[in-house]
Structure formats: structure tokens, C-alpha cells
Amino acid sequence: MTGTLAAALDARSIATAERLTASVEGDVAEVEDVLRITAIRLHYRLAVDDDGGEVDREAVDRALESYADKCPAYQSVRGCIDCSWDLEIIKAD
């Protein structure tokens, strides 16, 4: 999913190489006596060089809202696993 988001951001001239990272959490539950992954939560971080002024937050939000439609991983699990994501802009080290 991170690769698809990176491509969506890159298409909007927002650099992601060495800047976009993700942390992932999930929930596992017993469903009808079988363990299943029931939820996946992705937290993306986009590092920028200064206070974020050079990043168009509206473009970032548009990419975040629409990238899943083209994401093979999400399309494979949607309807089966509850997926959610957000993105935080942080200052680069």
C-alpha cells in the first residue's frame, strides 16, 4: 500500500524517496473458531525539509483519499479486512 501511495504523491510532484514511511498495526480475532486478521491500521509519515511549507497539504490529502482505488493490496482485502490510514507530515532529520 505504501508503494501505491508513494506513486500517487510522486504524480503530484511530492517527493517520497527516503521520505515516506509507514507503521502498521492490526487486530486478530477468532471468527467461527478460526483466527482472522480483522483490521489493519496504517500510519504514514512524510518527512519534509522544513516546516512543511513546500508540501501542498491539499494534494497530499487528495492522494491519501484516492490512492486505495488503485492499490492492489487494498483491493485484495477490502470488504474482508477493515483498513484505515492516515498521514502525518514531520520535519526531516
Beta strands, then each sheet from edge to edge (+ up, - down):
strand 1: 20-31
strand 2: 34-48
strand 3: 82-91
sheet 1: 1+ 2- 3-
end
